Amino acid sequence: MPQNQQLLAVRARQGDGSLAIALNESALYLGSAIGAATGGMLLLLDWPMWLLAAGAALVATAALLLQCCGVKRLAACRKMEASV
């Protein structure tokens, strides 16, 4: 996976690239489990099916916003490092 290769490259200096990959994979599995449990609870409570799609869209939008903020922050840090 390209993401795992990037994690290994970033954490190579510290020597804990395998740990970074393990934590990343664990977070992915945890997110899947939380999403499945939440969807199951909504279905169990007989909530309308469109709420599943609306909830997924809301979570995806929040993730996109967080990613965009992280990219901007990373770009600003790299710009400051380059000027020093």
C-alpha positions as CSV (number, residue, x, y, z in Angstrom):
1,M,0.0,0.0,0.0
2,P,1.3,3.5,-0.8
3,Q,0.1,4.8,2.5
4,N,2.1,2.1,4.4
5,Q,5.2,3.0,2.4
6,Q,4.8,6.6,3.2
7,L,4.4,5.8,6.9
8,L,7.6,3.7,6.8
9,A,9.5,6.5,5.1
10,V,8.3,9.1,7.5
11,R,9.0,7.1,10.6
12,A,12.3,5.5,9.4
13,R,14.5,7.9,11.3
14,Q,12.7,7.0,14.6
15,G,12.8,3.3,13.8
16,D,9.1,2.7,14.6
17,G,7.6,2.4,11.1
18,S,6.0,-0.9,11.8
19,L,4.3,0.5,14.9
20,A,3.0,3.4,12.8
21,I,1.5,0.9,10.3
22,A,0.0,-1.2,13.1
23,L,-1.7,1.8,14.7
24,N,-2.9,3.0,11.3
25,E,-4.5,-0.3,10.5
26,S,-6.0,-0.6,14.0
27,A,-7.6,2.9,13.5
28,L,-9.1,1.8,10.2
29,Y,-10.6,-1.4,11.7
30,L,-11.9,0.6,14.7
31,G,-13.6,3.0,12.3
32,S,-15.2,0.2,10.4
33,A,-16.4,-1.4,13.6
34,I,-17.9,1.9,14.9
35,G,-19.6,2.5,11.6
36,A,-21.1,-1.0,11.5
37,A,-22.3,-0.8,15.1
38,T,-23.8,2.6,14.5
39,G,-25.6,1.5,11.3
40,G,-26.8,-1.6,13.1
41,M,-28.2,0.4,15.9
42,L,-30.1,2.7,13.5
43,L,-31.6,-0.3,11.8
44,L,-32.5,-1.9,15.1
45,L,-34.3,1.2,16.2
46,D,-36.2,1.3,12.9
47,W,-34.9,4.7,11.9
48,P,-35.3,5.6,8.2
49,M,-32.7,4.1,5.8
50,W,-31.8,7.5,4.4
51,L,-30.3,8.4,7.7
52,L,-27.5,5.8,7.1
53,A,-26.5,7.6,3.9
54,A,-26.9,11.0,5.5
55,G,-24.7,10.0,8.4
56,A,-22.1,8.5,6.1
57,A,-22.1,11.7,4.1
58,L,-21.7,13.8,7.2
59,V,-18.7,11.7,8.4
60,A,-17.1,11.8,5.0
61,T,-17.5,15.6,4.9
62,A,-16.0,15.9,8.3
63,A,-13.0,13.7,7.3
64,L,-12.5,15.8,4.2
65,L,-12.4,19.0,6.1
66,L,-10.0,17.6,8.6
67,Q,-7.7,16.3,5.8
68,C,-7.8,19.7,4.1
69,C,-6.8,21.5,7.4
70,G,-4.0,19.0,7.9
71,V,-2.6,19.5,4.4
72,K,-2.7,23.3,4.9
73,R,-1.0,23.0,8.3
74,L,1.7,20.6,6.8
75,A,2.3,23.0,4.0
76,A,2.7,25.9,6.4
77,C,5.2,23.9,8.5
78,R,7.2,22.9,5.5
79,K,7.3,26.6,4.4
80,M,8.6,27.7,7.8
81,E,11.2,24.9,7.8
82,A,12.4,26.0,4.3
83,S,12.8,29.6,5.4
84,V,15.0,28.7,8.4
